[in-house]
């Protein structure tokens, strides 16, 4: 069932202009935009995924990944279908590229919130495919979450703009934004998009919203793991967003339409972490690998471990009301009730 979409205007001769993302798709009657789920029906922009999900899952918040947002807690994750980028290395391509509306199932915001509360979750996460393209539904769910005392998390490419970006992040308590690389060439060749809009979103979230922000970069051998690119990316984050914004470097595994590249060696991830910390970033983590140092949170002042993890499990948390229990230094993040996983 189609529902009225937001953030669009009539273009001409029953063509509509979708203003959700930087693509600014001009959509003829009966057709969909690049994302595949926002379409022109009778001269009005409609969304095909409002009130539909591709399934739900219970996850540790660290799996999003978010290491400074209610660490150790559970979140209810769900997605819809479609995407406004075309990453050839997508590891959720079955949802982003090929999920059909008939594969989705009806879910009301109340259904999702009830499920999250029943499992004692701290938040609901909008993830798996790109949540921005179903922003109307995400906002519906977020409003009910906040009424019930639940937090909200967006796991997003950040490929959203204008009023839609304002409205979407207004209701997000935390976000992990995929900064997929740090050159325009990478975004065009591997993602079918552009770098600048993502940087604009990152600056907007960091400086204009209360949303807690973390960043993930998937390092692909020979594509975006060059020393200079990693250094430039890290330096940009430190300068434009702040040294306290956590950065996650994740290991690539061949998938979708990029199966001829090699998996990321752990040495590459460790080198990237050293580079990023050398550029002043205080919290740099490694993902998709087992690495004790790369999963530990260290106090920015005394450099002692304050959150110990094993995989996605929190073993010890020495942060009390946002400060290091060992030296009293402030640790950026959202730290409230302590959650230790069995």
C-alpha positions as CSV (number, residue, x, y, z in Angstrom):
1,X,0.0,0.0,0.0
2,X,1.3,3.4,-0.9
3,X,1.3,6.4,1.5
4,X,1.8,10.1,0.9
5,X,5.5,11.0,1.1
6,X,7.1,14.2,2.4
7,X,9.8,16.5,1.0
8,X,8.8,16.8,-2.6
9,X,7.2,19.2,-5.1
10,X,5.5,19.1,-8.4
11,X,7.9,19.5,-11.3
12,X,6.0,19.6,-14.5
13,X,3.5,17.5,-16.6
14,X,2.7,15.1,-13.7
15,X,6.4,14.7,-12.9
16,X,7.5,15.1,-9.3
17,X,10.8,16.2,-7.7
18,X,11.8,14.2,-4.6
19,X,13.8,16.5,-2.3
20,X,14.8,13.8,0.2
21,X,18.3,13.2,-0.9
22,X,21.0,14.8,-3.0
23,X,19.9,12.9,-6.1
24,X,16.8,15.1,-6.4
25,X,15.1,12.5,-8.6
26,X,12.6,13.8,-11.1
27,X,10.1,11.0,-11.3
28,X,7.6,10.5,-14.1
29,X,4.1,9.1,-13.5
30,X,4.1,5.5,-12.5
31,X,7.9,5.3,-11.9
32,X,10.1,5.2,-8.8
33,X,13.2,7.1,-7.9
34,X,16.7,5.6,-7.6
35,X,15.9,4.2,-4.2
36,X,13.1,2.1,-5.6
37,X,10.6,2.9,-2.9
38,X,9.6,6.5,-3.5
39,X,7.3,6.8,-6.5
40,X,5.0,9.0,-8.5
41,X,1.4,7.9,-8.3
42,X,-1.2,10.2,-9.9
43,X,1.2,13.1,-9.9
44,X,2.0,12.8,-6.1
45,X,5.1,11.4,-4.4
46,X,4.3,8.2,-2.5
47,X,6.3,5.9,-0.3
48,X,5.9,2.1,-0.6
49,X,7.5,1.2,2.7
50,X,5.7,3.2,5.3
51,X,4.4,0.7,7.9
52,X,6.4,-2.2,6.5
53,X,9.5,-4.0,7.8
54,X,11.9,-6.6,6.4
55,X,12.2,-8.2,9.9
56,X,13.5,-7.4,13.3
57,X,16.4,-8.6,15.4
58,X,17.8,-8.1,18.9
59,X,21.4,-6.7,18.8
60,X,23.9,-5.4,21.3
61,X,24.2,-1.7,20.7
62,X,27.9,-2.3,20.0
63,X,26.9,-4.1,16.8
64,X,25.6,-0.9,15.2
65,X,28.4,-0.1,15.9
66,X,28.0,2.4,18.8
67,X,30.6,2.2,21.6
68,X,29.7,5.4,23.5
69,X,25.9,5.2,23.5
70,X,24.4,3.2,26.4
71,X,27.2,0.5,26.1
72,X,26.2,-3.0,26.9
73,X,22.5,-2.5,26.2
74,X,20.2,-4.3,23.8
75,X,18.5,-2.6,20.8
76,X,15.7,-3.7,18.6
77,X,16.9,-3.4,15.0
78,X,14.7,-3.3,11.9
79,X,14.9,-2.3,8.3
80,X,12.6,-1.9,5.2
81,X,13.9,-2.2,1.7
82,X,15.8,-0.1,-1.0
83,X,18.7,2.3,-1.0
84,X,19.6,5.6,-2.6
85,X,23.2,4.6,-3.1
86,X,24.5,1.7,-5.2
87,X,27.5,0.4,-3.3
88,X,29.0,-2.6,-5.2
89,X,30.4,-3.9,-1.9
90,X,27.0,-3.8,0.0
91,X,26.8,-6.5,2.6
92,X,23.0,-6.1,2.9
93,X,22.4,-6.1,-0.8
94,X,19.5,-8.5,-0.6
95,X,17.5,-5.7,1.2
96,X,19.1,-2.7,-0.6
97,X,18.8,-4.1,-4.1
98,X,16.4,-7.0,-4.4
99,X,13.8,-6.9,-1.6
100,X,10.3,-6.6,-3.0
101,X,7.3,-5.1,-1.3
102,X,5.7,-8.6,-1.0
103,X,8.8,-9.7,1.1
104,X,7.9,-7.0,3.7
105,X,5.4,-7.4,6.5
106,X,3.1,-4.8,8.1
107,X,4.4,-3.4,11.4
108,X,3.0,-0.4,13.2
109,X,5.2,1.8,15.4
110,X,3.3,0.4,18.4
111,X,4.2,-3.1,17.3
112,X,7.9,-2.3,17.2
113,X,7.9,-0.4,20.5
114,X,6.0,-3.2,22.2
115,X,8.6,-5.7,21.0
116,X,11.5,-3.5,22.2
117,X,10.0,-3.0,25.6
118,X,9.2,-6.7,26.0
119,X,12.9,-7.5,25.4
120,X,14.0,-4.7,27.8
121,X,15.8,-2.9,25.0
122,X,17.2,0.6,25.5
123,X,16.5,1.7,21.9
124,X,15.2,1.0,18.5
125,X,17.7,1.0,15.6
126,X,16.8,1.9,12.0
127,X,19.3,-0.2,10.0
128,X,20.0,-3.0,7.5
129,X,19.0,-1.0,4.4
130,X,19.2,2.8,4.2
131,X,16.7,4.2,6.7
132,X,16.7,7.7,5.2
133,X,14.6,6.6,2.2
134,X,11.8,5.5,4.6
135,X,12.3,8.6,6.8
136,X,8.5,9.1,7.2
137,X,8.1,5.7,8.8
138,X,11.3,6.2,10.9
139,X,9.8,9.4,12.3
140,X,6.5,7.7,13.0
141,X,8.3,5.0,15.0
142,X,10.7,7.4,16.7
143,X,7.8,9.5,18.1
144,X,6.2,6.5,19.7
145,X,9.6,5.3,21.0
146,X,10.2,8.6,22.8
147,X,6.7,8.5,24.3
148,X,7.6,5.1,25.7
149,X,11.0,6.2,27.0
150,X,13.0,4.4,24.3
151,X,16.0,5.9,22.4
152,X,16.4,5.9,18.7
153,X,19.4,5.0,16.5
154,X,20.0,5.6,12.8
155,X,22.6,3.5,11.0
156,X,22.9,5.5,7.8
157,X,25.0,6.5,4.8
158,X,24.1,10.2,5.6
159,X,22.9,10.6,2.0
160,X,20.1,13.0,2.8
161,X,19.7,16.7,2.5
162,X,17.6,19.8,3.3
163,X,14.5,19.7,5.3
164,X,14.4,15.9,5.2
165,X,17.8,15.8,7.0
166,X,16.5,18.3,9.6
167,X,13.4,16.3,10.3
168,X,15.1,12.9,10.3
169,X,17.9,13.7,12.7
170,X,15.6,15.7,14.9
171,X,14.1,12.5,16.3
172,X,17.4,10.4,16.3
173,X,19.2,10.1,19.7
174,X,22.3,8.5,18.1
175,X,23.6,7.8,14.6
176,X,26.4,5.8,13.1
177,X,27.1,7.3,9.7
178,X,29.0,5.4,7.1
179,X,31.8,7.5,5.7
180,X,32.6,5.1,2.9
181,X,35.8,6.7,1.7
182,X,37.4,10.1,1.5
183,X,37.7,10.8,-2.3
184,X,35.1,11.8,-4.8
185,X,36.4,9.1,-7.1
186,X,35.7,6.3,-4.6
187,X,32.1,7.5,-4.0
188,X,31.4,7.7,-7.8
189,X,33.1,4.4,-8.7
190,X,32.1,2.2,-5.8
191,X,28.9,3.9,-4.4
192,X,27.3,5.7,-7.3
193,X,27.1,8.9,-5.3
194,X,29.2,11.9,-4.1
195,X,31.3,12.6,-1.1
196,X,30.3,16.2,-0.3
197,X,26.7,15.6,0.8
198,X,27.9,13.0,3.3
199,X,30.4,15.5,4.8
200,X,27.7,18.1,5.0
201,X,25.5,15.6,6.9
202,X,28.3,14.8,9.3
203,X,28.9,18.5,10.1
204,X,25.2,19.1,10.4
205,X,24.7,16.3,12.9
206,X,27.8,17.1,14.9
207,X,27.1,20.8,15.2
208,X,23.4,21.4,14.7
209,X,21.8,18.4,16.5
210,X,21.8,16.8,19.9
211,X,22.2,13.4,18.1
212,X,25.2,11.4,19.4
213,X,27.5,10.7,16.5
214,X,29.9,7.8,15.6
215,X,31.4,7.0,12.2
216,X,32.2,3.8,10.4
217,X,34.6,3.4,7.4
218,X,34.8,-0.1,5.8
219,X,38.4,-0.4,4.5
220,X,38.6,-2.2,1.2
221,X,42.1,-3.2,0.1
222,X,43.3,-1.2,-2.9
223,X,40.2,1.0,-2.9
224,X,40.1,3.3,0.1
225,X,42.8,2.0,2.4
226,X,45.6,4.2,1.1
227,X,47.7,5.7,3.9
228,X,47.1,9.3,2.7
229,X,43.4,8.8,2.3
230,X,43.1,7.4,5.8
231,X,45.2,10.3,7.2
232,X,43.1,12.8,5.3
233,X,39.8,11.3,6.5
234,X,41.0,11.2,10.1
235,X,42.3,14.7,10.0
236,X,39.1,16.0,8.6
237,X,37.1,14.4,11.4
238,X,39.3,15.8,14.0
239,X,39.2,19.3,12.5
240,X,35.5,19.5,11.4
241,X,33.7,17.3,13.9
242,X,36.0,17.0,16.9
243,X,38.6,14.7,18.4
244,X,36.0,13.0,20.6
245,X,33.9,11.6,17.8
246,X,34.4,7.8,17.7
247,X,35.6,6.3,14.4
248,X,35.3,2.6,13.6
249,X,37.4,1.0,10.9
250,X,35.8,-2.2,9.7
251,X,37.1,-5.2,7.8
252,X,35.8,-5.8,4.3
253,X,34.7,-9.3,3.2
254,X,34.0,-9.9,-0.5
255,X,30.3,-9.7,-1.3
256,X,27.7,-8.5,-3.8
257,X,29.4,-7.2,-6.9
258,X,32.8,-6.8,-5.4
259,X,34.0,-10.4,-5.0
260,X,37.4,-10.0,-6.6
261,X,38.9,-7.9,-3.8
262,X,40.7,-9.5,-0.9
263,X,39.4,-9.4,2.7
264,X,41.0,-6.6,4.8
265,X,44.1,-7.8,6.7
266,X,44.0,-7.0,10.4
267,X,47.3,-5.3,9.9
268,X,45.7,-2.8,7.6
269,X,43.1,-2.0,10.3
270,X,45.7,-1.6,13.0
271,X,47.7,0.7,10.8
272,X,44.6,2.8,10.1
273,X,43.9,3.1,13.8
274,X,47.4,4.3,14.5
275,X,47.2,6.9,11.7
276,X,43.8,8.1,13.0
277,X,45.1,8.4,16.6
278,X,48.1,10.2,15.3
279,X,45.8,12.8,13.7
280,X,44.3,13.4,17.2
281,X,41.3,11.2,17.3
282,X,40.7,9.9,20.8
283,X,38.5,6.9,20.2
284,X,39.3,4.7,17.2
285,X,37.9,1.1,17.1
286,X,38.3,-1.9,14.8
287,X,35.2,-3.9,13.6
288,X,34.5,-7.3,11.9
289,X,37.7,-8.6,13.6
290,X,38.7,-9.8,17.1
291,X,41.1,-7.3,18.4
292,X,41.2,-6.5,22.1
293,X,42.9,-3.2,21.9
294,X,40.8,-2.1,19.0
295,X,37.6,-2.8,20.9
296,X,38.6,-1.2,24.2
297,X,37.6,2.3,25.2
298,X,40.5,4.2,26.8
299,X,40.1,7.3,29.0
300,X,41.2,10.3,27.0
301,X,43.2,11.6,30.0
302,X,44.8,8.8,31.9
303,X,44.7,6.3,28.9
304,X,43.6,3.5,31.1
305,X,40.9,1.0,29.8
306,X,37.5,2.2,31.0
307,X,35.3,-0.2,28.9
308,X,36.6,-3.7,28.2
309,X,34.8,-5.7,25.4
310,X,35.0,-9.2,24.0
311,X,33.5,-9.0,20.6
312,X,30.2,-7.2,21.1
313,X,30.1,-8.1,24.8
314,X,30.9,-5.5,27.5
315,X,32.9,-7.2,30.2
316,X,33.7,-4.1,32.4
317,X,32.5,-0.5,32.4
318,X,34.4,2.0,34.5
319,X,32.5,5.1,33.3
320,X,30.4,6.6,35.9
321,X,27.9,9.4,34.9
322,X,30.1,10.2,31.9
323,X,33.4,10.3,33.7
324,X,36.4,8.0,34.1
325,X,36.2,6.3,37.5
326,X,40.0,6.2,37.6
327,X,40.9,9.8,37.1
328,X,37.6,11.8,36.8
329,X,38.0,12.9,33.2
330,X,35.0,13.4,31.0
331,X,34.4,10.7,28.5
332,X,32.2,11.8,25.5
333,X,29.1,9.8,24.9
334,X,25.8,8.9,26.4
335,X,26.4,6.8,29.6
336,X,23.6,6.1,32.0
337,X,22.5,2.8,33.5
338,X,25.3,0.3,33.5
339,X,24.7,-2.8,31.3
340,X,27.0,-5.8,31.6
341,X,26.3,-8.8,29.3
342,X,26.3,-12.3,30.7
